[in-house]
Amino acid sequence: MQPITVRNPATGQLSGTVHPTPVSGLASMVTRARQAQQRWANLEFSRRAEIMAAFHDRIIDQASLIFDTIQSETGKTRRDALAEVVSVAGTARYYIAHGKAFLSSAGRRGAVPIITRSRLEHRPHGVVGLITPWNYPFLLAIADAVPALLAGNAVVLKPSELTPLSANLGRELLLQSGLDPDLFIVVHGAGELGNELIRHVDYIGFTGGTVTGRKVAIAAAERMIPYSLELGGKNPMIVLSGAPLKEAVAGLLSGSFSNAGQTCISMERVYVEAPVFEEFSQIVADSTRNLKVGWSASWDCDVGSLIHNAHADKVMELINDAVANGAQVIAGATRRKDLGPAFVEPTVLSHVSHRSAISTQEAFGPVVSLYPVQSPKEAVVVANDSDYGLHATVWARHSSDAMNVARQLETGSVAINSTLMIYNAFDVPMGGVKRSGIGRRHGEHGIQKYTQEQSIVTSFATAGGYDSILSKIQSSKSADGLLKALRLWRKIPFIQ
């Protein structure tokens, strides 16, 4: 099999190669992982956390190497690479601190107070399979593996064949921190390898496009294994009259053009109340034109390259289609081949027709469309008029107004006076509704999803215990007595 060659999309320079994993060899790898997992799951959580704490510190110590690796295979800016390290470190730090509590055995109410008991336990699935995309190759590969490992699982990861180097580096740093090599195995290849992975693991986590996500769900359902999907988004931003416009624009630029717009939670649709639409549009246009586009291994660029030439072609096709249908370009809309094969200037469009593909399709590039609305109610209606429901943001003068709008939005998360902060708010779940996915990362959900819940109930044994209660009802009088007791039970607070 030919090695997989990785090149920097911004420069074309060779970044490295990896050896593809034979599909026929995957089963034996999963078997090794399963054997290692059985030993790993028997360790105290504190021992697993020690290794993850060492990993946390190591990635901070090795941050420059991680930045270089991420940039070399994505063409993104150094600040965008930094964002990946910040989020991986934050994920590790959060679950080191809180994972034990989320996984601990917990008492629950019994069937009958005092004389019966219930407990909830969390058992690791075994071997977790992760299929991760190219847009955040270190973050999405490693941050999802961290809670899976802390929960007592082994992980087999298939990163995108476009960006395998960051995943390999993440594994190397985990091993240097003391992790058994068989607990975190990275395999390389295209879609066929992902299909084979689903055939052998006990849980599958997928981040990527909706079309592929549906295929993953079908394959997982055929084996009756649990899965989670974080899929696409066409995320709306709502700006109400009275909102701090300069601050909202600063949030928009970060929320739409970070990672060259190749972010699942980036803002692509902006609905602005009519009284401030023109002023907001002007500030956006001026601020966007001041962004520096290009490739640099330093900190002097704002927007980097798209992942490859074909993706840049797709983004430009959406922009050109919108313009052909009457959209006005107020910033960007230019392919910058002078900078590299896959650069597209940050683009702001206005008066976008709903007939244009860009009004409904995820662009996944540095493009944002502005729309005037007459009221918050209209903004909510048009924001919800989408097959996607991943993330949204609301900007307003008064937090009560923003909260009122936020609660009406059909999305898995909403940020108020923020755009991308949700990814680092680790104590709340993050994920989508509608075609944006199933399942959540972060919070207790983000580690408990890597476990099976086991309920253990205990009854009194005398005279056959709880299960014999109804068998002793042999008259209407006895039944009436039991029903009266049930009526009384509802009214006694401490045993409800």
Protein Blocks (a to p, Z undefined) as FASTA:
>chain_A
ZZdddddfknopafbdcddddfklmmmmmmmmmmmmmmmmmpcfklmmmmmmmmmmmmmm
mmmmmmmmmmmmnopafklmmmmmmmmmmmmmmmmmmmmmmmpccddddfbghjaccddd
dddfbiacddddfklmmlmmmmmmmmmmmnopacdddddfklmmlmmmmmmmmmmnopaf
klpccdeddfklmmmmmmmmmbdcddddfklmmmmmmmmmmnopacddddddddddddde
hiafklmmmmmmmmmmgghhpafkbcfbdcddfklmmmmmmmmmmmmmmpccdddfbfkb
fbdcdfbfklmmmmmmmmmmmmmnopacfegjiacfknomkbccddddehiafkbmklmp
cfkpacddddddfbfklmmmmmmmcfbdfbccdddfblklmmmmmmmpccfbdcehifkl
mmmmmkbccddehjlogcdeehjklmmmmpccdddddddfeghijmlmmmmpcbfklmmm
mmmmmmmmmmmmklZZ
